[in-house]
Amino acid sequence: MSAPLSGLDIAAETLREHPGVTEAAALLAPDGRRILAVVPGLATAPVDLRDHLWATLGAADLPDVLVAVDALPADAAGLDTEGPGSHTFRAPSTPTEEDLAEIWAETLGRERVAADDNFLDLGGDSMTAALLLDLTNERLETGLTLGDLLSAPSLAAIAETVDRSRPAS
């Protein structure tokens, strides 16, 4: 009888099940709190991998950061978790981020949207932007513009723009 898999093992195994991944590892970050999923070569779009993980894993087993590397490291020491090969998968954490994530998911036909997701990277185009802006402005009672949407790098940044535009209560 084999021992049950740990959260790190489950995350790595789930990544290896994706058709665009041949090798993967999950490591505890040097801070001891975050799970790093490490994929050499990253042959698929990070959003596809994130969606695969979300569809397969429970919240406790989801990695916090996906890092693309040339070769699998022996441990997390020295991994660049902020550089261009890193993709953070942070759940929406403020009420505005949660509201926007719901609107984005509905508009883009996605099950979930992360706080650090970019509208265009998720497949957004001019038609979905118009619908998204209409729903956002109606539901959140704001005046978000196309320029606001296209100039913000993430859902979290849009949430900040929305929060700044609201009168202080």
C-alpha positions as CSV (number, residue, x, y, z in Angstrom):
1,M,0.0,0.0,0.0
2,S,1.5,3.3,-1.1
3,A,1.5,6.5,1.0
4,P,-1.1,9.2,0.1
5,L,0.2,11.9,-2.2
6,S,1.0,15.3,-0.7
7,G,-0.4,18.6,-2.1
8,L,3.0,19.2,-3.8
9,D,2.9,15.7,-5.4
10,I,-0.7,16.2,-6.5
11,A,0.0,19.5,-8.1
12,A,3.0,18.1,-10.0
13,E,1.1,15.0,-11.1
14,T,-1.8,17.1,-12.3
15,L,0.5,19.3,-14.4
16,R,2.1,16.3,-16.0
17,E,-1.4,15.1,-17.1
18,H,-1.8,18.2,-19.2
19,P,-1.0,17.5,-22.9
20,G,1.3,20.5,-23.2
21,V,3.5,19.4,-20.3
22,T,6.0,16.6,-20.3
23,E,7.8,17.3,-17.0
24,A,6.8,19.3,-13.9
25,A,7.5,19.6,-10.2
26,A,5.9,21.4,-7.3
27,L,8.1,22.8,-4.6
28,L,7.6,24.8,-1.4
29,A,8.9,28.3,-2.0
30,P,11.8,29.6,0.1
31,D,9.3,31.6,2.2
32,G,7.7,28.2,3.3
33,R,4.2,29.4,2.5
34,R,3.7,29.4,-1.3
35,I,3.6,26.4,-3.6
36,L,5.6,26.8,-6.8
37,A,4.7,24.7,-9.8
38,V,7.8,24.5,-12.0
39,V,7.5,23.5,-15.7
40,P,10.5,23.3,-18.0
41,G,9.9,24.5,-21.6
42,L,6.3,25.6,-20.9
43,A,4.9,24.4,-24.2
44,T,1.4,25.7,-23.5
45,A,-0.2,29.0,-22.5
46,P,-0.2,29.6,-18.7
47,V,-3.9,30.3,-18.8
48,D,-4.5,26.8,-20.2
49,L,-2.4,25.3,-17.4
50,R,-4.1,27.3,-14.8
51,D,-7.6,26.3,-16.1
52,H,-6.4,22.6,-16.1
53,L,-5.2,22.9,-12.5
54,W,-8.4,24.7,-11.3
55,A,-10.6,22.1,-13.0
56,T,-8.7,19.2,-11.4
57,L,-7.4,20.3,-8.0
58,G,-9.0,21.5,-4.8
59,A,-8.2,24.9,-3.5
60,A,-5.7,23.7,-0.9
61,D,-3.6,21.9,-3.6
62,L,-3.5,24.8,-6.2
63,P,0.0,26.2,-6.7
64,D,0.4,29.9,-6.0
65,V,3.0,30.5,-8.8
66,L,3.7,28.8,-12.0
67,V,7.4,29.2,-13.1
68,A,8.8,28.3,-16.5
69,V,12.4,27.1,-16.4
70,D,14.9,25.6,-18.8
71,A,15.4,22.5,-16.5
72,L,13.9,21.3,-13.3
73,P,15.7,22.6,-10.2
74,A,16.7,20.5,-7.3
75,D,14.8,22.8,-5.0
76,A,13.2,26.3,-4.9
77,A,16.3,28.2,-3.9
78,G,17.3,30.7,-6.6
79,L,14.1,30.3,-8.7
80,D,12.9,33.6,-10.1
81,T,9.3,33.7,-9.1
82,E,8.7,37.3,-10.3
83,G,10.4,37.2,-13.7
84,P,8.9,36.8,-17.2
85,G,8.6,33.0,-16.9
86,S,6.4,33.3,-13.7
87,H,2.7,33.4,-13.6
88,T,0.9,34.1,-10.3
89,F,-2.5,32.5,-9.8
90,R,-4.0,34.7,-7.1
91,A,-7.7,34.4,-6.3
92,P,-9.7,37.6,-6.2
93,S,-9.5,38.9,-2.7
94,T,-11.4,42.1,-2.4
95,P,-15.2,42.6,-3.0
96,T,-14.5,44.5,-6.2
97,E,-12.1,41.9,-7.5
98,E,-14.7,39.2,-6.7
99,D,-17.4,41.1,-8.5
100,L,-15.2,41.7,-11.5
101,A,-14.1,38.1,-11.6
102,E,-17.7,37.0,-11.8
103,I,-18.4,39.5,-14.6
104,W,-15.3,38.5,-16.5
105,A,-16.0,34.8,-16.1
106,E,-19.5,35.3,-17.4
107,T,-18.4,37.5,-20.3
108,L,-15.5,35.4,-21.4
109,G,-17.2,32.0,-20.8
110,R,-14.6,30.9,-18.2
111,E,-15.3,29.0,-15.0
112,R,-12.9,31.2,-13.0
113,V,-10.8,34.3,-13.4
114,A,-7.7,35.0,-11.2
115,A,-6.9,38.5,-9.8
116,D,-3.8,38.7,-12.0
117,D,-5.4,37.6,-15.2
118,N,-5.3,40.0,-18.2
119,F,-8.5,40.5,-20.2
120,L,-6.7,40.2,-23.6
121,D,-4.8,37.1,-22.5
122,L,-8.1,35.4,-21.6
123,G,-9.3,35.9,-25.2
124,G,-11.1,39.2,-24.7
125,D,-11.7,41.2,-27.9
126,S,-13.6,44.4,-28.8
127,M,-17.0,42.7,-28.7
128,T,-16.5,41.1,-25.3
129,A,-14.9,44.3,-24.1
130,A,-18.1,46.2,-24.9
131,L,-20.3,43.6,-23.1
132,L,-17.9,43.5,-20.2
133,L,-17.9,47.3,-19.8
134,D,-21.7,47.5,-20.0
135,L,-22.1,44.8,-17.4
136,T,-19.4,46.2,-15.1
137,N,-20.8,49.8,-15.3
138,E,-24.3,48.6,-14.7
139,R,-23.6,46.2,-11.9
140,L,-20.9,48.1,-10.1
141,E,-22.3,51.6,-10.8
142,T,-19.0,52.9,-12.3
143,G,-17.9,54.6,-15.4
144,L,-15.2,52.2,-16.6
145,T,-14.0,53.0,-20.1
146,L,-12.3,50.9,-22.8
147,G,-9.1,52.9,-22.2
148,D,-9.3,51.8,-18.5
149,L,-9.7,48.2,-19.5
150,L,-6.9,48.2,-22.0
151,S,-4.4,50.1,-19.9
152,A,-4.7,48.0,-16.8
153,P,-2.5,44.9,-16.8
154,S,-4.9,42.7,-14.7
155,L,-8.3,42.3,-13.1
156,A,-6.8,43.5,-9.8
157,A,-5.6,46.7,-11.5
158,I,-9.1,47.3,-12.9
159,A,-10.6,46.7,-9.5
160,E,-8.3,49.5,-8.1
161,T,-9.4,51.8,-10.9
162,V,-13.1,51.0,-10.1
163,D,-12.5,51.6,-6.3
164,R,-10.7,54.9,-7.0
165,S,-13.6,56.1,-9.2
166,R,-16.2,55.5,-6.4
167,P,-17.0,58.3,-4.0
168,A,-15.6,57.8,-0.5
169,S,-18.3,56.8,1.9
